[in-house]
């Protein structure tokens, strides 16, 4: 279904993927706190599955999007990657993560 792989987008300056620092903030090789790039809404199939499990698409002032729910928010990126906010341990593939969310919902 989806082939999105999980990866935080790299820093525009140093090209490193941010990692969690001792302070709990995500920083890149430049040492500055990471700022997200704009997310995208995804394709119609992705949007339908997100709606099915209770996610809502939120538009932000700078033109980006993210999927919001009681679970960690999901960012989809134009390069076919995705990431969670907050950054928690999760499967690499978006389909696997969404399957786990559906399993949690089904247990309620």
C-alpha positions as CSV (number, residue, x, y, z in Angstrom):
1,X,0.0,0.0,0.0
2,X,2.4,2.8,1.2
3,X,6.1,2.7,0.7
4,X,7.0,5.6,2.9
5,X,10.0,5.0,5.0
6,X,10.6,6.8,8.3
7,X,13.3,9.4,8.4
8,X,13.5,12.9,9.7
9,X,14.5,15.4,7.0
10,X,18.1,16.5,7.0
11,X,19.3,20.0,7.9
12,X,19.5,22.3,4.8
13,X,22.9,23.5,5.9
14,X,25.0,20.5,7.1
15,X,22.8,17.8,5.5
16,X,22.8,15.7,8.7
17,X,19.7,14.1,10.1
18,X,19.0,15.6,13.6
19,X,19.5,13.5,16.7
20,X,18.3,14.0,20.2
21,X,20.8,16.0,22.3
22,X,21.3,15.7,26.1
23,X,18.9,18.6,26.5
24,X,16.1,16.6,24.8
25,X,16.1,18.8,21.7
26,X,16.8,17.5,18.2
27,X,19.9,19.1,16.8
28,X,21.9,18.6,13.6
29,X,25.7,18.9,13.0
30,X,25.3,22.7,13.0
31,X,24.3,22.4,16.7
32,X,21.1,24.4,16.3
33,X,17.6,23.1,17.1
34,X,16.0,21.4,14.2
35,X,13.1,23.1,12.4
36,X,10.7,20.9,10.4
37,X,10.4,21.3,6.7
38,X,6.9,21.5,5.3
39,X,4.9,18.3,5.3
40,X,2.6,17.3,2.5
41,X,-1.0,15.8,2.6
42,X,0.0,12.6,0.9
43,X,-1.9,10.7,-1.8
44,X,-5.7,10.0,-1.8
45,X,-5.2,6.5,-0.5
46,X,-3.0,7.7,2.4
47,X,-5.5,10.4,3.3
48,X,-8.4,7.9,3.3
49,X,-6.5,5.6,5.7
50,X,-5.6,8.5,8.0
51,X,-9.3,9.6,8.2
52,X,-10.3,6.0,8.8
53,X,-8.3,5.8,12.0
54,X,-9.1,9.3,13.2
55,X,-6.3,11.6,11.9
56,X,-7.2,15.0,10.7
57,X,-5.1,17.1,8.3
58,X,-3.9,20.4,9.7
59,X,-2.6,23.2,7.5
60,X,0.0,25.5,9.0
61,X,0.7,29.1,8.1
62,X,3.8,28.4,6.1
63,X,1.9,26.1,3.7
64,X,2.8,22.7,5.2
65,X,0.6,20.0,6.6
66,X,0.6,17.4,9.3
67,X,-1.8,14.7,10.5
68,X,-3.1,15.2,14.0
69,X,-4.8,12.7,16.3
70,X,-4.6,11.6,20.0
71,X,-1.6,9.5,18.9
72,X,1.7,11.1,17.8
73,X,1.3,13.5,15.0
74,X,2.6,12.3,11.6
75,X,4.5,14.4,9.0
76,X,4.6,13.2,5.4
77,X,7.4,14.7,3.3
78,X,7.6,15.2,-0.5
79,X,10.6,12.8,-0.7
80,X,8.3,9.9,0.3
81,X,9.5,9.8,3.9
82,X,7.6,10.3,7.2
83,X,8.3,11.2,10.8
84,X,6.4,11.4,14.1
85,X,6.1,14.2,16.6
86,X,7.0,13.5,19.3
87,X,9.9,11.4,18.1
88,X,9.1,7.9,19.6
89,X,10.3,4.4,18.7
90,X,8.2,3.2,15.7
91,X,8.5,0.9,12.7
92,X,10.3,2.2,9.6
93,X,7.4,1.7,7.2
94,X,4.4,4.0,7.6
95,X,2.0,1.1,6.9
96,X,3.4,-0.8,9.8
97,X,3.0,2.2,12.1
98,X,-0.6,2.7,11.0
99,X,-1.3,-1.0,11.5
100,X,-0.1,-0.6,15.1
101,X,-2.3,2.4,15.7
102,X,-5.3,0.4,14.3
103,X,-4.5,-2.5,16.6
104,X,-4.5,-0.1,19.6
105,X,-7.9,1.3,18.5
106,X,-9.3,-2.2,18.0
107,X,-8.4,-3.2,21.6
108,X,-10.4,-0.3,23.1
